[in-house]
Amino acid sequence: MLFFAQAKWLGLTWADWAVLVVYFVVVMGIGIWSYRKVHDMSDFFMGGRRFGKIFMMFFAFGAGTSSEQAVTVVAGTWRFGLAGIWWQLLWLFSTPFYWIVAPVMRRMRALTTADYFESRFDTSTATLYSVYGIVISIVFLAALLFASGKMVNELTGGELDRVARQINLQVPAVEREIQTGTYEWTTRRVQGYEYAVLAMTAMFVTYAMAGGLGAAIITDFIQGILTIAFSVLLLPFVFHMIGGFGSLHEQAHIKEGMLNLVVDEQVAANVGREPLTVFYIVMISLTALAGIVVQPHIMGVCGAGKTEMEGRFGFTFGNFLKRFCTVAWAFTGLAAVVWYLGEASPLRHADKPQDATSAEFQELPEAQQAQIRRDRETYEALRLRESEQFAALSDAEKERVVAIDHRFADGLFGRAAYDILPNILPGLLGLLLASLLAAMMSSGDAQMVVSSGLFTDNIYRRFLARNRSQRHYLWVGRIAGLVIVAIALVLQSTFGDVIGAIQIVLATPAAIGISLWFGIVWRGWTPLAVWASTFVALSAWALVGFFPHLLRNSLGEPFDFLFVPSGPKAGKMYEAWQSLIYLGSGVITGFLVSLVTPRTRKEKLDHFFRLLHTPVRSGEKVERPCTLPDDAPPAEEKLFNVEDIEVSKPTWVGVTGFVGAWILVGVIIWLVGFLARVW
């Protein structure tokens, strides 16, 4: 038994491996079982629309929650204190609107979001969205794999890196010659985290190819529970290491402003961020709302349930689960701040000889000596970063200290888990790793299935091979998913900053999301407006995000308030103003183009809005996407008796759910403040 708990392979004990094997067997078994349930495209891409509220809640939670989000929140709280929670929790304010969005998406009776563009506008806009959505999924998958692989490497204590150096497997690579600006083929060694990436990819690809969205939803039920475990598993143990929850407040002086819920103007300027204002919250929430509806997996999140209530419940409360997990991630990070920066920090190795030149220290194994030296140097740099002496350092020394601080923050979650869990109970590290894999794969499988659906249904079947059998299209979908993941694997190998990649994924969908929103409430939004609005919004986003100096030089001094005045991101445009400019430019362009270009024909519009005003009945069957069943119920009344405005009259369920969701928003904000003793 002692051997089972202590003997290690790849940094994990055999108890950890036993937990992982059980997880793998269960997940693969579900994939094989789900394969027998897939008979047509609706089964593969929508799971047969057979799932209830709880499954849909965990599907929404699993598809929208991935491991790098926890890593980001923990790193954010290390750098900024409790205020770091807002760069994930800002999405909280858009969550109540999911209660309203979900039934609209379900009533479209579509397989993919591209079906909406086809039914509401025309084939060209459906093709535009299909390409757009596939690119979003590829980048999201690449960022997800990159971040998860890094995390797995941390949980093995860096053992994967050591193994990778021993194997020394070389793969082709492209390098840019700085002086000549040319590119040349070369080779590079496969890094340790990439072995983890390949293993994780093989897992979710296998069961997603077999069972499609149905397998993804069933496994997300299990993986959602594991993701919650991943979110809270480390929390009690890291608080135990610092002496209990009360020690968090007693030692809050370790980092200035550690328990503040907001970032003041000076701190915000130093990190290139903006203060948390009402304007900032409103603009980020609008960007989130505009973009969330066109993320490729959302049609499945809202549409795979039996009726619109399942989608409504799952989409809203699945995301509220994520918000509560965000609170757990933030307080895990705060406790880690106290532990690693305090006098009892494991980085100090107080139980080992303090003099590295002593004979007693030299008797330690060489690898252990090197680790102790690195940890002690890291501790001194981290403490120096928080001290008054930091301001007096030279620029070069400041850069060195900040780089150490950022590297430590990025690996903090994995480092804390590796330092704590093996000493608590054998197998706990394996449970956390299984939970991490669950968080990653629950997002990865959904992205793979929905992006393959976009290609199969809206590109392959429409332009390349019409009137083939359902079996033919199923296999095309499976192969397309495999190719999409392969491209994502190549792309992730080019990443150096996963956070930047994810920010692009989250921001850019809003450009085409504008057209989805206007298309469901106003008959006047035209197909050419979709193209013009998307193109102008994307161009404006690129301008304000990557070339702010051009705007600053053109606008002059009166508009300096739009830009970060100092710090590492001095000269960048504030995020709230970026959102206002690129969303505003897209809306204005689309509106103006709509006034001078032909509308979709009236018969097509009448059919589409009949869809949106007709509730979904349990068990209804539709032959093709975006069509009504033969026994469709009567359409609901419109809120306004205006021909061009299409808004359904609010129902009691809609109003009470929306109000209840806002109450939950208040509860979460109160909870964060209460735990931090802000109020």
LUMVEXTI-999798 format. One record per residue (C-alpha): residue number from 0; residue in one letter; x negated, y, z negated. Coordinates in Angstrom, 2 decimals, m for minus. Layout:
N
NUM  a  X  Y  Z $
...
% end
This chain:
679
0  m  0.00  0.00  0.00 $
1  l  m2.87  2.36  m0.81 $
2  f  m4.39  1.63  2.62 $
3  f  m1.02  2.37  4.26 $
4  a  m0.92  5.78  2.57 $
5  q  m4.58  6.79  3.00 $
6  a  m6.10  5.19  6.12 $
7  k  m5.92  7.61  9.02 $
8  w  m5.87  7.63  12.79 $
9  l  m5.83  10.93  14.71 $
10  g  m5.56  12.77  11.41 $
11  l  m2.35  11.00  10.33 $
12  t  m1.89  8.19  7.81 $
13  w  m0.19  4.95  8.77 $
14  a  2.83  6.08  6.73 $
15  d  3.08  9.12  9.00 $
16  w  2.80  6.93  12.08 $
17  a  5.56  4.64  10.76 $
18  v  7.94  7.61  10.49 $
19  l  7.05  8.69  14.04 $
20  v  7.60  5.18  15.44 $
21  v  11.09  5.02  13.90 $
22  y  11.91  8.41  15.45 $
23  f  10.61  7.39  18.88 $
24  v  12.54  4.10  18.88 $
25  v  15.82  5.82  17.96 $
26  v  15.45  8.56  20.59 $
27  m  14.47  6.17  23.37 $
28  g  17.31  3.84  22.44 $
29  i  19.80  6.68  22.85 $
30  g  18.36  7.51  26.26 $
31  i  18.71  3.92  27.47 $
32  w  22.25  3.62  26.08 $
33  s  23.27  6.95  27.67 $
34  y  22.01  5.73  31.06 $
35  r  24.94  3.30  31.18 $
36  k  27.40  6.18  30.65 $
37  v  26.27  8.17  33.71 $
38  h  28.40  7.57  36.80 $
39  d  28.61  10.94  38.54 $
40  m  27.20  14.47  38.52 $
41  s  29.61  15.65  35.83 $
42  d  28.34  12.89  33.53 $
43  f  24.69  13.78  34.18 $
44  f  24.88  17.59  34.17 $
45  m  27.82  18.11  31.73 $
46  g  27.86  14.90  29.69 $
47  g  31.36  14.11  30.95 $
48  r  32.73  17.09  28.93 $
49  r  33.53  14.64  26.13 $
50  f  31.90  16.12  23.02 $
51  g  33.49  17.52  19.88 $
52  k  32.70  20.50  17.66 $
53  i  29.89  19.01  15.55 $
54  f  27.99  17.59  18.52 $
55  m  28.38  20.88  20.39 $
56  m  27.16  22.84  17.36 $
57  f  24.00  20.77  17.10 $
58  f  23.51  20.91  20.87 $
59  a  23.65  24.73  20.81 $
60  f  21.37  24.75  17.78 $
61  g  18.88  22.29  19.27 $
62  a  18.83  23.78  22.78 $
63  g  18.25  27.29  21.41 $
64  t  15.82  26.45  18.60 $
65  s  12.26  25.43  19.26 $
66  s  9.17  25.01  17.15 $
67  e  7.32  28.07  18.39 $
68  q  10.06  30.27  16.90 $
69  a  9.25  29.02  13.41 $
70  v  5.55  29.48  14.09 $
71  t  6.21  33.05  15.30 $
72  v  8.30  34.01  12.27 $
73  v  5.73  32.60  9.83 $
74  a  2.95  34.43  11.68 $
75  g  5.05  37.60  11.71 $
76  t  5.61  37.54  7.96 $
77  w  1.89  37.02  7.45 $
78  r  1.11  40.14  9.46 $
79  f  4.00  42.44  8.50 $
80  g  5.56  40.97  5.36 $
81  l  9.28  40.27  5.17 $
82  a  9.93  42.79  7.96 $
83  g  8.41  40.24  10.35 $
84  i  11.70  38.34  10.15 $
85  w  13.42  40.93  12.34 $
86  w  11.60  40.04  15.53 $
87  q  13.63  36.81  15.50 $
88  l  16.62  37.88  13.37 $
89  l  17.47  40.86  15.61 $
90  w  19.44  38.35  17.71 $
91  l  21.75  38.04  14.69 $
92  f  23.77  41.06  15.80 $
93  s  24.68  39.54  19.16 $
94  t  25.82  36.22  17.66 $
95  p  29.48  37.21  16.92 $
96  f  29.99  37.93  20.61 $
97  y  29.22  34.27  21.38 $
98  w  32.70  33.50  19.99 $
99  i  34.14  35.61  22.82 $
100  v  31.72  34.51  25.55 $
101  a  32.07  30.73  25.10 $
102  p  35.72  30.31  26.19 $
103  v  35.13  32.47  29.26 $
104  m  32.23  30.22  30.32 $
105  r  34.24  27.05  29.64 $
106  r  37.22  28.27  31.66 $
107  m  35.02  28.60  34.73 $
108  r  35.01  24.77  34.78 $
109  a  31.57  24.95  36.40 $
110  l  28.61  22.56  36.36 $
111  t  26.01  25.33  36.52 $
112  t  25.98  29.11  36.24 $
113  a  25.28  29.24  39.98 $
114  d  28.81  27.82  40.47 $
115  y  30.11  31.00  38.85 $
116  f  28.26  33.20  41.34 $
117  e  29.54  31.05  44.23 $
118  s  33.14  31.22  43.03 $
119  r  33.13  34.90  42.08 $
120  f  30.88  36.35  44.82 $
121  d  29.37  34.25  47.62 $
122  t  26.77  31.62  48.50 $
123  s  23.90  34.11  48.74 $
124  t  24.32  35.22  45.10 $
125  a  24.59  31.58  43.98 $
126  t  21.28  30.87  45.73 $
127  l  19.72  33.96  44.15 $
128  y  20.74  32.78  40.70 $
129  s  19.65  29.18  41.36 $
130  v  16.09  30.25  42.19 $
131  y  16.11  32.75  39.32 $
132  g  17.39  30.16  36.84 $
133  i  14.88  27.48  37.89 $
134  v  12.00  29.93  37.41 $
135  i  13.35  30.87  33.95 $
136  s  13.49  27.21  32.94 $
137  i  9.99  26.46  34.24 $
138  v  8.43  29.35  32.32 $
139  f  10.44  28.52  29.20 $
140  l  9.39  24.86  29.39 $
141  a  5.75  25.83  29.91 $
142  a  5.76  28.18  26.90 $
143  l  7.55  25.57  24.80 $
144  l  5.05  22.83  25.65 $
145  f  2.09  25.13  25.05 $
146  a  3.26  26.25  21.61 $
147  s  4.33  22.77  20.49 $
148  g  1.05  21.22  21.58 $
149  k  m0.88  23.79  19.54 $
150  m  1.28  23.04  16.52 $
151  v  0.79  19.28  16.82 $
152  n  m2.98  19.80  16.99 $
153  e  m2.82  21.81  13.73 $
154  l  m0.82  19.03  12.05 $
155  t  m3.56  16.53  12.90 $
156  g  m6.16  18.75  11.26 $
157  g  m7.75  19.45  14.65 $
158  e  m8.40  15.75  15.19 $
159  l  m7.02  15.91  18.74 $
160  d  m9.68  18.48  19.63 $
161  r  m12.42  16.19  18.37 $
162  v  m11.02  13.24  20.32 $
163  a  m10.74  15.39  23.46 $
164  r  m14.41  16.32  23.21 $
165  q  m15.35  12.65  22.94 $
166  i  m13.18  11.61  25.91 $
167  n  m14.37  14.60  27.97 $
168  l  m11.76  14.11  30.69 $
169  q  m12.28  16.65  33.48 $
170  v  m9.42  18.05  35.59 $
171  p  m9.38  20.50  38.53 $
172  a  m9.13  24.20  37.70 $
173  v  m9.24  27.55  39.44 $
174  e  m11.45  30.37  38.16 $
175  r  m11.54  34.00  39.21 $
176  e  m14.91  35.61  39.80 $
177  i  m14.66  39.01  38.12 $
178  q  m17.32  40.78  40.20 $
179  t  m16.12  39.64  43.64 $
180  g  m12.44  39.19  42.83 $
181  t  m12.45  35.78  44.55 $
182  y  m11.16  32.42  43.31 $
183  e  m12.97  29.11  43.40 $
184  w  m12.21  25.50  42.53 $
185  t  m13.94  24.12  39.48 $
186  t  m13.25  21.63  36.67 $
187  r  m12.49  21.92  32.97 $
188  r  m12.12  19.56  30.04 $
189  v  m8.62  18.55  28.94 $
190  q  m8.09  20.16  25.54 $
191  g  m6.79  18.35  22.47 $
192  y  m3.38  19.99  22.37 $
193  e  m2.79  18.99  26.01 $
194  y  m2.80  15.30  25.06 $
195  a  0.04  16.12  22.66 $
196  v  1.80  18.02  25.45 $
197  l  1.60  15.01  27.76 $
198  a  2.94  12.64  25.09 $
199  m  5.87  14.92  24.24 $
200  t  6.67  15.44  27.90 $
201  a  6.77  11.70  28.58 $
202  m  9.27  11.30  25.73 $
203  f  11.88  13.90  26.65 $
204  v  11.53  13.31  30.41 $
205  t  12.29  9.59  29.98 $
206  y  15.55  9.93  28.11 $
207  a  16.67  13.10  29.91 $
208  m  16.16  11.42  33.32 $
209  a  18.10  8.41  32.11 $
210  g  21.09  9.94  30.35 $
211  g  21.18  13.58  31.51 $
212  l  22.95  16.14  29.37 $
213  g  24.89  13.44  27.54 $
214  a  21.67  11.93  26.20 $
215  a  20.40  15.42  25.38 $
216  i  23.53  16.27  23.37 $
217  i  23.51  13.00  21.42 $
218  t  19.80  13.23  20.62 $
219  d  20.24  16.92  19.74 $
220  f  22.63  15.83  16.99 $
221  i  19.82  13.80  15.42 $
222  q  17.14  16.28  16.36 $
223  g  19.21  19.18  15.03 $
224  i  19.22  17.56  11.60 $
225  l  15.46  17.00  11.89 $
226  t  14.96  20.62  12.99 $
227  i  16.75  21.79  9.84 $
228  a  14.45  19.49  7.88 $
229  f  11.49  21.01  9.75 $
230  s  12.72  24.47  8.70 $
231  v  13.03  23.74  4.97 $
232  l  10.68  20.82  4.32 $
233  l  7.62  22.91  3.58 $
234  l  9.46  25.62  1.63 $
235  p  9.76  24.05  m1.86 $
236  f  6.24  22.67  m1.79 $
237  v  4.52  25.91  m0.82 $
238  f  6.47  27.71  m3.57 $
239  h  5.33  25.02  m5.98 $
240  m  1.72  25.77  m5.01 $
241  i  2.11  29.43  m6.01 $
242  g  3.89  28.69  m9.30 $
243  g  7.55  29.03  m8.32 $
244  f  9.82  31.55  m6.63 $
245  g  9.18  34.20  m9.30 $
246  s  5.49  34.31  m8.38 $
247  l  6.44  35.68  m4.96 $
248  h  7.60  38.90  m6.59 $
249  e  4.91  38.97  m9.27 $
250  q  2.15  38.78  m6.64 $
251  a  3.77  40.90  m3.93 $
252  h  0.95  43.43  m4.38 $
253  i  m1.38  41.08  m2.47 $
254  k  m0.08  42.56  0.81 $
255  e  1.15  46.12  0.97 $
256  g  4.88  46.29  1.67 $
257  m  5.15  42.49  1.65 $
258  l  8.80  42.42  0.54 $
259  n  9.99  45.45  2.51 $
260  l  12.85  44.73  4.91 $
261  v  11.77  47.47  7.30 $
262  v  8.51  48.53  8.91 $
263  d  7.76  52.21  8.32 $
264  e  6.60  54.47  11.13 $
265  q  2.90  54.31  10.21 $
266  v  2.75  50.51  10.02 $
267  a  4.82  50.23  13.20 $
268  a  2.42  52.53  15.07 $
269  n  m0.60  50.53  13.89 $
270  v  0.80  47.30  15.36 $
271  g  2.32  48.88  18.46 $
272  r  5.90  48.36  17.29 $
273  e  8.71  50.77  16.64 $
274  p  10.60  51.38  13.38 $
275  l  13.81  49.40  12.86 $
276  t  16.49  51.94  13.80 $
277  v  20.15  51.66  14.79 $
278  f  19.18  52.58  18.35 $
279  y  16.56  49.80  18.45 $
280  i  19.02  47.20  17.11 $
281  v  21.74  48.24  19.57 $
282  m  19.45  48.10  22.62 $
283  i  17.85  44.76  21.70 $
284  s  21.31  43.29  21.00 $
285  l  22.61  44.54  24.36 $
286  t  19.60  43.02  26.12 $
287  a  20.23  39.74  24.30 $
288  l  23.91  39.74  25.27 $
289  a  23.21  40.59  28.89 $
290  g  20.61  37.85  29.19 $
291  i  22.00  35.02  27.08 $
292  v  24.95  34.27  29.38 $
293  v  22.71  33.56  32.38 $
294  q  20.10  31.42  30.65 $
295  p  20.47  28.12  32.54 $
296  h  21.37  25.93  29.57 $
297  i  24.21  28.15  28.29 $
298  m  26.79  26.84  30.78 $
299  g  26.18  23.38  29.32 $
300  v  26.28  24.69  25.74 $
301  c  29.71  26.24  26.40 $
302  g  31.02  23.74  28.95 $
303  a  30.18  20.22  27.77 $
304  g  32.87  20.17  25.06 $
305  k  36.39  18.78  25.34 $
306  t  38.01  22.23  25.32 $
307  e  36.98  25.86  24.98 $
308  m  37.25  25.64  21.17 $
309  e  34.40  23.10  21.08 $
310  g  32.22  25.44  23.13 $
311  r  33.27  28.41  21.00 $
312  f  32.53  26.66  17.71 $
313  g  29.30  25.07  18.92 $
314  f  27.79  28.17  20.57 $
315  t  28.57  30.48  17.65 $
316  f  27.87  28.33  14.63 $
317  g  24.98  26.47  16.23 $
318  n  23.25  29.83  16.51 $
319  f  24.22  30.82  12.97 $
320  l  22.44  27.64  11.82 $
321  k  19.38  28.98  13.58 $
322  r  19.71  32.33  11.76 $
323  f  19.73  30.58  8.36 $
324  c  16.67  28.58  9.42 $
325  t  14.97  31.87  10.30 $
326  v  15.39  32.97  6.67 $
327  a  13.70  29.74  5.53 $
328  w  10.81  30.28  7.98 $
329  a  10.27  33.84  6.72 $
330  f  10.10  32.87  3.03 $
331  t  7.78  29.98  3.88 $
332  g  5.49  32.58  5.45 $
333  l  5.72  34.89  2.41 $
334  a  4.83  32.08  0.03 $
335  a  1.89  31.17  2.27 $
336  v  0.67  34.77  2.07 $
337  v  0.55  34.56  m1.72 $
338  w  m1.13  31.14  m1.69 $
339  y  m3.83  31.73  0.90 $
340  l  m4.69  35.28  m0.18 $
341  g  m4.49  34.63  m3.92 $
342  e  m7.15  33.47  m6.35 $
343  a  m5.87  29.88  m6.10 $
344  s  m6.31  29.85  m2.31 $
345  p  m7.35  26.45  m0.93 $
346  l  m9.66  28.37  1.41 $
347  r  m11.94  29.12  m1.55 $
348  h  m12.58  25.39  m2.31 $
349  a  m13.02  26.29  m5.97 $
350  d  m13.64  22.64  m6.92 $
351  k  m16.75  22.48  m4.69 $
352  p  m20.20  24.00  m5.36 $
353  q  m20.09  27.74  m4.75 $
354  d  m23.73  28.00  m3.70 $
355  a  m23.98  26.61  m0.17 $
356  t  m27.77  26.27  m0.54 $
357  s  m27.60  24.12  m3.68 $
358  a  m28.62  20.49  m3.64 $
359  e  m25.15  19.47  m4.85 $
360  f  m23.52  21.18  m1.85 $
361  q  m26.03  19.58  0.54 $
362  e  m25.00  16.13  m0.70 $
363  l  m21.51  16.64  0.75 $
364  p  m20.80  15.14  4.20 $
365  e  m21.93  17.46  6.99 $
366  a  m18.42  17.85  8.45 $
367  q  m17.07  18.79  5.02 $
368  q  m19.84  21.35  4.53 $
369  a  m19.00  22.99  7.83 $
370  q  m15.27  23.10  6.99 $
371  i  m15.91  24.67  3.58 $
372  r  m18.14  27.35  5.09 $
373  r  m15.54  28.18  7.74 $
374  d  m12.73  28.36  5.20 $
375  r  m14.67  30.61  2.84 $
376  e  m15.65  32.95  5.66 $
377  t  m12.01  33.05  6.75 $
378  y  m10.89  33.85  3.18 $
379  e  m13.31  36.76  2.91 $
380  a  m12.13  38.16  6.25 $
381  l  m8.46  37.81  5.31 $
382  r  m9.00  39.57  1.99 $
383  l  m11.03  42.29  3.68 $
384  r  m8.18  42.88  6.15 $
385  e  m5.86  43.75  3.23 $
386  s  m8.37  45.88  1.30 $
387  e  m9.10  49.61  1.38 $
388  q  m12.61  48.83  2.65 $
389  f  m11.17  47.74  6.02 $
390  a  m10.72  51.35  7.15 $
391  a  m14.44  52.06  6.64 $
392  l  m15.62  49.18  8.85 $
393  s  m17.12  49.74  12.29 $
394  d  m14.89  49.16  15.30 $
395  a  m16.71  45.95  16.16 $
396  e  m16.32  44.61  12.61 $
397  k  m12.66  45.59  12.54 $
398  e  m12.11  43.70  15.78 $
399  r  m13.79  40.61  14.35 $
400  v  m11.72  40.67  11.15 $
401  v  m8.44  41.26  12.99 $
402  a  m9.19  38.39  15.39 $
403  i  m9.73  36.02  12.43 $
404  d  m6.52  37.27  10.80 $
405  h  m4.48  36.72  13.98 $
406  r  m5.89  33.23  14.61 $
407  f  m5.11  32.24  11.05 $
408  a  m1.58  33.66  11.27 $
409  d  m0.86  31.77  14.51 $
410  g  m1.83  28.44  12.92 $
411  l  m0.46  29.16  9.45 $
412  f  2.59  26.89  9.54 $
413  g  0.59  23.86  10.65 $
414  r  m2.31  24.65  8.32 $
415  a  m0.03  24.90  5.28 $
416  a  1.70  21.64  6.17 $
417  y  m1.61  19.81  6.60 $
418  d  m2.94  21.18  3.29 $
419  i  0.19  20.36  1.26 $
420  l  2.34  17.49  2.50 $
421  p  m0.17  14.59  2.49 $
422  n  m0.74  15.23  m1.22 $
423  i  2.98  15.11  m2.07 $
424  l  4.18  11.85  m0.55 $
425  p  2.90  9.51  2.18 $
426  g  4.82  9.98  5.42 $
427  l  5.94  13.57  4.77 $
428  l  3.53  14.91  7.37 $
429  g  4.90  12.38  9.85 $
430  l  8.45  13.53  9.02 $
431  l  7.49  17.16  9.67 $
432  l  5.79  16.16  12.92 $
433  a  8.88  14.20  14.00 $
434  s  10.98  17.27  13.17 $
435  l  8.64  19.45  15.20 $
436  l  8.91  17.08  18.15 $
437  a  12.68  17.11  17.74 $
438  a  12.80  20.92  17.86 $
439  m  10.64  20.96  20.97 $
440  m  12.33  18.10  22.82 $
441  s  15.88  19.27  22.09 $
442  s  15.08  22.46  24.00 $
443  g  12.95  20.74  26.65 $
444  d  15.53  18.14  27.66 $
445  a  18.29  20.74  28.05 $
446  q  16.09  23.00  30.20 $
447  m  15.05  20.08  32.40 $
448  v  18.60  18.85  33.02 $
449  v  20.19  22.24  33.72 $
450  s  17.41  23.41  36.03 $
451  s  17.56  20.14  37.99 $
452  g  21.32  20.72  38.23 $
453  l  20.74  24.15  39.75 $
454  f  18.53  22.65  42.44 $
455  t  20.68  19.61  43.17 $
456  d  24.12  21.19  43.21 $
457  n  23.35  24.66  44.53 $
458  i  20.38  24.20  46.86 $
459  y  19.99  20.54  47.89 $
460  r  23.67  19.64  48.29 $
461  r  24.61  22.99  49.84 $
462  f  21.77  23.43  52.33 $
463  l  19.90  20.15  52.74 $
464  a  22.22  17.15  52.39 $
465  r  25.98  17.56  52.40 $
466  n  28.54  14.81  51.76 $
467  r  26.22  12.24  50.23 $
468  s  27.23  9.80  47.47 $
469  q  27.30  10.70  43.78 $
470  r  24.54  8.14  43.19 $
471  h  22.36  9.90  45.78 $
472  y  22.77  13.27  44.08 $
473  l  22.14  11.74  40.64 $
474  w  18.75  10.46  41.75 $
475  v  17.90  13.75  43.43 $
476  g  18.70  15.48  40.14 $
477  r  16.43  13.12  38.23 $
478  i  13.54  13.59  40.67 $
479  a  14.06  17.37  40.73 $
480  g  13.86  17.43  36.93 $
481  l  10.59  15.51  37.07 $
482  v  9.10  17.96  39.59 $
483  i  10.22  20.98  37.53 $
484  v  8.55  19.57  34.41 $
485  a  5.37  18.84  36.40 $
486  i  5.22  22.49  37.51 $
487  a  5.75  23.58  33.90 $
488  l  2.86  21.35  32.81 $
489  v  0.54  23.05  35.29 $
490  l  1.77  26.50  34.27 $
491  q  1.28  25.94  30.54 $
492  s  m2.40  25.20  31.16 $
493  t  m2.82  28.83  32.29 $
494  f  m1.34  30.37  29.13 $
495  g  m3.42  32.25  26.61 $
496  d  m0.60  34.05  24.83 $
497  v  2.61  32.09  24.44 $
498  i  4.43  34.90  22.70 $
499  g  4.03  37.19  25.70 $
500  a  5.36  34.47  28.00 $
501  i  8.42  33.87  25.84 $
502  q  9.17  37.60  25.62 $
503  i  9.29  37.71  29.43 $
504  v  11.66  34.73  29.50 $
505  l  13.97  36.39  26.98 $
506  a  13.97  39.81  28.65 $
507  t  14.20  39.15  32.38 $
508  p  17.53  37.20  32.48 $
509  a  19.32  40.43  31.55 $
510  a  18.68  41.79  35.07 $
511  i  21.07  39.30  36.66 $
512  g  23.19  38.99  33.52 $
513  i  24.53  42.48  34.25 $
514  s  26.35  41.08  37.27 $
515  l  27.89  38.19  35.35 $
516  w  29.38  40.54  32.77 $
517  f  30.75  43.06  35.26 $
518  g  31.91  40.25  37.52 $
519  i  34.25  38.81  34.88 $
520  v  35.89  42.10  33.88 $
521  w  35.99  44.17  37.10 $
522  r  37.11  43.06  40.54 $
523  g  35.12  45.84  42.20 $
524  w  31.61  44.41  41.56 $
525  t  30.48  43.21  45.00 $
526  p  28.02  40.56  46.24 $
527  l  25.61  43.24  47.50 $
528  a  25.84  44.88  44.07 $
529  v  24.53  41.63  42.54 $
530  w  21.45  41.75  44.75 $
531  a  20.85  45.49  44.37 $
532  s  21.44  45.56  40.61 $
533  t  19.16  42.58  39.99 $
534  f  16.36  43.90  42.20 $
535  v  16.45  47.44  40.75 $
536  a  16.67  46.23  37.13 $
537  l  13.71  43.87  37.62 $
538  s  11.68  46.61  39.31 $
539  a  12.47  49.04  36.50 $
540  w  11.53  46.41  33.91 $
541  a  8.17  45.84  35.63 $
542  l  7.55  49.59  35.81 $
543  v  8.30  50.40  32.16 $
544  g  6.67  47.23  30.87 $
545  f  3.45  47.09  32.88 $
546  f  2.89  50.60  34.26 $
547  p  4.11  52.99  31.54 $
548  h  1.21  55.37  32.23 $
549  l  2.75  56.20  35.62 $
550  l  5.96  57.29  33.93 $
551  r  4.16  59.16  31.18 $
552  n  2.09  61.14  33.67 $
553  s  5.19  61.93  35.75 $
554  l  7.49  62.91  32.90 $
555  g  5.02  65.04  30.98 $
556  e  4.74  66.08  27.35 $
557  p  8.47  66.56  26.55 $
558  f  8.97  62.80  26.93 $
559  d  6.06  61.64  24.76 $
560  f  8.60  60.38  22.20 $
561  l  9.30  57.45  24.56 $
562  f  5.80  56.04  24.08 $
563  v  3.79  54.49  21.23 $
564  p  1.56  57.32  19.95 $
565  s  m1.31  55.31  18.41 $
566  g  m2.57  51.89  17.47 $
567  p  m3.51  48.92  19.66 $
568  k  m0.54  49.52  22.00 $
569  a  m0.85  53.29  22.29 $
570  g  0.72  54.55  25.52 $
571  k  3.16  51.63  25.85 $
572  m  6.84  52.52  26.12 $
573  y  8.94  51.58  23.10 $
574  e  11.01  48.42  23.62 $
575  a  14.35  50.12  22.98 $
576  w  13.69  52.72  25.68 $
577  q  12.46  50.00  28.05 $
578  s  15.77  48.18  27.58 $
579  l  17.83  51.33  28.09 $
580  i  15.98  52.23  31.31 $
581  y  16.05  48.86  33.03 $
582  l  19.59  47.92  31.91 $
583  g  20.85  51.39  32.73 $
584  s  19.23  51.40  36.15 $
585  g  20.78  48.01  36.95 $
586  v  24.26  49.06  35.83 $
587  i  24.19  52.40  37.69 $
588  t  22.81  50.82  40.87 $
589  g  25.37  48.02  40.83 $
590  f  28.24  50.44  40.25 $
591  l  27.19  52.78  43.06 $
592  v  26.58  49.94  45.52 $
593  s  29.97  48.45  44.62 $
594  l  31.68  51.68  45.64 $
595  v  30.28  51.59  49.19 $
596  t  30.06  47.86  50.03 $
597  p  32.78  45.27  50.86 $
598  r  34.42  43.41  48.01 $
599  t  34.89  39.67  47.78 $
600  r  38.12  38.82  49.63 $
601  k  41.32  39.08  47.57 $
602  e  42.29  35.38  47.82 $
603  k  38.96  34.33  46.36 $
604  l  39.20  36.88  43.56 $
605  d  42.75  35.80  42.72 $
606  h  41.61  32.18  42.41 $
607  f  38.60  33.05  40.27 $
608  f  40.51  35.21  37.80 $
609  r  43.28  32.64  37.58 $
610  l  40.54  30.30  36.34 $
611  l  39.42  32.77  33.66 $
612  h  42.97  33.36  32.42 $
613  t  43.92  29.66  32.27 $
614  p  43.10  27.87  28.96 $
615  v  41.35  24.49  29.08 $
616  r  43.38  21.51  27.92 $
617  s  41.82  18.48  26.27 $
618  g  41.28  15.66  28.77 $
619  e  41.87  17.74  31.90 $
620  k  40.18  16.52  35.07 $
621  v  38.90  18.73  37.88 $
622  e  37.72  17.36  41.22 $
623  r  35.20  20.09  42.02 $
624  p  33.46  22.86  40.08 $
625  c  35.51  26.03  39.53 $
626  t  38.88  24.47  40.34 $
627  l  42.07  24.05  38.29 $
628  p  43.67  20.69  37.48 $
629  d  47.04  19.89  39.02 $
630  d  48.84  20.26  35.68 $
631  a  47.15  23.55  34.70 $
632  p  49.01  25.56  32.02 $
633  p  50.31  29.08  32.71 $
634  a  47.73  31.86  32.86 $
635  e  47.42  34.21  29.88 $
636  e  48.53  37.83  30.03 $
637  k  46.02  40.59  30.74 $
638  l  45.18  43.18  28.09 $
639  f  45.48  46.09  30.55 $
640  n  48.07  46.36  33.28 $
641  v  45.43  47.61  35.75 $
642  e  44.83  45.62  38.93 $
643  d  41.02  45.91  38.95 $
644  i  40.44  45.27  35.22 $
645  e  40.53  41.60  34.17 $
646  v  40.49  41.22  30.38 $
647  s  42.69  38.61  28.69 $
648  k  44.88  39.70  25.78 $
649  p  43.12  38.82  22.49 $
650  t  44.43  35.80  20.61 $
651  w  44.70  35.29  16.86 $
652  v  41.94  32.65  17.02 $
653  g  39.68  34.99  18.98 $
654  v  40.11  37.95  16.63 $
655  t  39.78  36.03  13.35 $
656  g  36.73  34.10  14.59 $
657  f  35.05  37.30  15.76 $
658  v  35.70  39.05  12.42 $
659  g  34.56  35.97  10.50 $
660  a  31.32  35.88  12.48 $
661  w  30.59  39.49  11.52 $
662  i  31.18  38.57  7.87 $
663  l  28.56  35.83  8.29 $
664  v  26.15  38.43  9.71 $
665  g  26.64  40.48  6.55 $
666  v  26.12  37.41  4.35 $
667  i  22.79  36.58  6.02 $
668  i  21.49  40.15  5.69 $
669  w  22.63  40.25  2.05 $
670  l  20.95  36.89  1.38 $
671  v  17.61  38.09  2.75 $
672  g  17.78  41.25  0.66 $
673  f  18.88  39.34  m2.44 $
674  l  16.03  36.84  m2.21 $
675  a  13.59  39.71  m1.74 $
676  r  15.30  41.62  m4.57 $
677  v  15.83  44.59  m2.30 $
678  w  19.32  44.93  m3.75 $
% end
